[in-house]
Amino acid sequence: MYVYVYIHIVYICIYMCEFIHIYIYIHISSISMRASHANLKMTLSSSSSSAGWVERIATPPPINSAEYEHKAATHRKRVARFMSNPEPTHIAAAKRVLRYLAGTRSVGITYRRGAVDPSLLSVGVRTAPDQLSASADSDHAGADDRRSVSGWAIMLAGAMIAWTSKHQPVTAISITESEFYSVSQCALDCVYLRRIMELLEYEQTAPILNAQDNNACIFLVKGGGMYARANYIDTRVHRVREFAAEDKPEVKLFKIAGEYQPADIFTKGLPRVAFQHHRRTIMGE
């Protein structure tokens, strides 16, 4: 009998030791995780490239703050890259996006019959009703990995019907290359939607006008004798030159000032005045 009691006591001691070991392990792990998060915040805060972003998402301002609107799109894009392993800073950024959406529930896309793309009106260009138009832009080396960010919007009836904001799959070594890549990808979407419109019996009688604020990119698309300086650009993005150089061109670029480029809203954070101006342009407000 004493042997059984002794064995039970030994088992109880073993279980208690295991419980204490697990408790200490969990306690130390939680402390180390908090310390790592604090070190991460300190490291990012001390970094010149991330200091402003970490500081802004760590202390969310009220909905009516001047910096709130134009940072929501940037936060959404960055948070989407850390969905598999989010940190506290990413959770704070996601909350900023939700607060922005809650504060702009009354804002929506408005289409008007016969309306014209406002970016065309800014340069004195008018198109026939039911005609597509577009704008494409890029932020050269704007990502953390030094890759550029492309953004474009395709407009119809005074508001956007298709839009994109994404990292370029190649590292552009010049602004012209990043703009050229963005314009080329936008042209592919333009031609696709042009085919859809024709199937719906809304024939596009003129080339789709694409707003671009980079002169070198426009000359390259038009064939302005810049081939020697563009040999390093991937050949697959030269498709836009075929769309613009045929007997019946399907895409045509035109120059627009940078402050009137609505696609700029898809590439980086903007001051509030510029953000609201571009938002009104692409959403038909």
Disulfide bonds with the S-S distance in Angstrom:
none
